[in-house]
Amino acid sequence: MASLQRIRNHGALLIAIVGLAMLAFILGDFLNSGSSFFNRSRENVGVIEGQKVHYTEYEAAKEQLTEVYKIESGRTDFDEDTHAQIRNQVWNMLMMDYTLRAQANEIGMDITTDELSELCIGENVHQIIRGRRAFADENGQFNRQAVINLIQAINNESEDAAQNANLQQAKTYWLYWEKAVRISYLQEKYTSLFQHLLKANSLDAEFAFNARKNGLSAEFAMKPYYTVADSLVKVSDSDLKKLYKQHKEQYKQTPNRAIKYVAFDIVPSEADFKAAENLLTNLQEEFKTTEDVSLVVNTNSDVMYDGRDYSEETVPAQFKEFAFAKGAKEGDCTEILFENNTYAMARIMKAGYSLPDSVELKAIVEDGEDQELGWFKAADLPKNIAEPAFAGKRGDKFTVAQGMGEQTYEILEVGKATPKVKLAILAREVTPSSKTYSAIYNNAKQFIVNNSNAEALEKAAQEAGMAVVPQYNLTSTTDKIGQLKSSRPIVRWAFEAKEGQVSDVFECGQQFIVAALTEVNDGEYRSLDDVRAELTYEATNNAKAEYIKKQLKGAESLEAAAQIMGQPVQSVERVALADSRLGNAGMEPAVIGAAIAQGENKLSEPIQGNTGVFVIKTGAANNLVEELNVDAEKAQLASRFAYLPYQALQLVEDKAEVTDNRANFQ
């Protein structure tokens, strides 16, 4: 009972404790069950017009385009610039797809299955498909049947694993271009709609005609702004703020960073040069006399010995005179040469013979149509094909292993025989040793220790005679800084660091980079301070315009105005509303408009123009003698409108609601 009473006495406290425990349990359960939601949110590469782009979709699109690049280029090794190009191309295609589809859905526009089929395999195949080399015949012409054959093939499965892998790659290739056709044709439909909407009517034609036909003769005097000293006018902060407010929409920005960096070149030391020279010196006698030259070369040289036949065109330039000298013979050897940071020497393994420069080959296809492959030089072919091809004669056939099978070739023709030579080349490029690498790295690290902020870094670099390189407008998705290789990590660092902070050492190709973050710009608009110089220039010209106008007050003739300005009177034979240039004064549409508006034989008030203040006196009408041709005028206006549909497409993307999180995934 005592225990029960104690519980009653502390009931309020117990209720509070139990309540907190239950709240913690509920929150914990919510957070655990909701973790997948939050994780999914973090896995979105972006959101385009309300459509989430999941990481898996983005990655799949990158892998697909990478496969397309491999097939189109015939290569599998891509540098960082190509990978960046692929990433950007994928994002741009996603942007185009999602934004255009959103617009098309609103107006009920789509591409039917029949339309897409016609575009891909119909009588009038889309240019995107027609332009693919994969669908070209031996004459380089588009082969519609090749497309049909590919589509039929990728819809079948094979029992052979390797063949299935090839079919999957072909399917990936085709689906990319099919999607590209769909997007491109939807664009064409969308722009075609605009082209039909943007048509000039008869009133437009008449207005454009009159703007060109009706003109006036005129005279003017102009005082350029640059002739007024800046000290004669005053520009206040309120003037700049007013202009900034007027132009603010021009100053929209994407969050960006500015950095300055110094580079420590990773270059060989004197010891590295000496080590490379000593290596070749120690091998020189063995290289000249050994019977197993391939072992010596392939163990020590940057140029492997594979028994290739060099011609005068293909032999390294530094050995050309030696290899093809009169009387050159097997066993001859050069001394150690030094060129382009490389120590090298060569030995003739075979001389005094000739082989064709090129051969023409045909691939023999069982149960199919043989394919003429064209002319090849030895260097263009794999060694297992080149050797029998260049050793044979016209009409010979040979079979080589290829992939998991075999391929038979026929020699259709052989080129003219030219002198050849076999060379063994022992070459060693001088590169930084691990000791040199560490010394340069430690030097860069010490530079950071001694200069821990942006100001100190710049001062120390200048004192040391090092270049301080600025880079502006780095966005979170910037792939590469200037020409710095592998510099994406610097961009990531810049968006995590604080202004003024100095980075750690980054390795960018053959350079160590130390950067300082000099600007952080996260506002929706560039700040007034960022654009102060251009605003000050405009505000100063505005102030000078008012200064000149005050000087001209009371001038009752063009001559009087010209005298006050200290400028000559200039004549214009004819000026019309359709013009944009005013004689030698350049682009002055506002001045032209004011002149036409005031009519014949009138003197204007001072007019503020682009380059100065004008006073213009109009003369008699000077109209063109021609009749209105409504159809011709409409056609001319239509040509002026031609760019607008494409501008509308760009506007769709520019105005789209987009959240770009790619920086979190690259």
ABEGO torsion letter per residue (X at the ends): XAAAAAAAAAAAAAAAAAAAAAAAAAAAAAAAAAAAAAAAAAABABBBGGBBBBAAAAAAAAAAAAAAAAAAAGBABBBAAAAAAAAAAAAAAAAAAAAAAAAAAAAGBBBBAAAAAAAAABABBBAAAAABAAABBAAGBBBAAAAAAAAAAAABBBABAAAAAAAAAAAAAAAAAAAAAAAAAAAAAAAAAAAAABBBBAAAAAAAAAAAABBBBBBBBBBBAAABBAAABBBBAAAAAAAAAAAAAAABBBBBBBBBBBBBBBBBBAAAAAAAAAAAAAAAAAAAABABAAAAAAAABABBBAGBBBBAAABBAAAAAAAABBGBBBGBBBBBBBBGGBBBBBBBABBGBBBBABBBBBBBBBGBBBBBAEBBBAAABBAAAAAAAAABBBGBBBBBBBEABBBBBBBABBBBBBBBBBBBBBBBBBBBBAAAAAAAAAAAAAAAAABABAAAAAAAAAAAGBBBBBBBGBBAABABBEABBGAAAAAAAAAABBBGBBBBBBBBEABBBBBBBABBBABABBBAAAAAAAAAAAAAAAAAAAAAAAAABGBABAAAAAAAAGBBBBBBABBBAABABBEAAEBBAAAAAAAAAAEBGBBBBBBBBAAEBBBBBBBBBBBBBBBBBAAAAAAAAAAAAAAAAAAAAAAAAAABBBBBAAAAAX
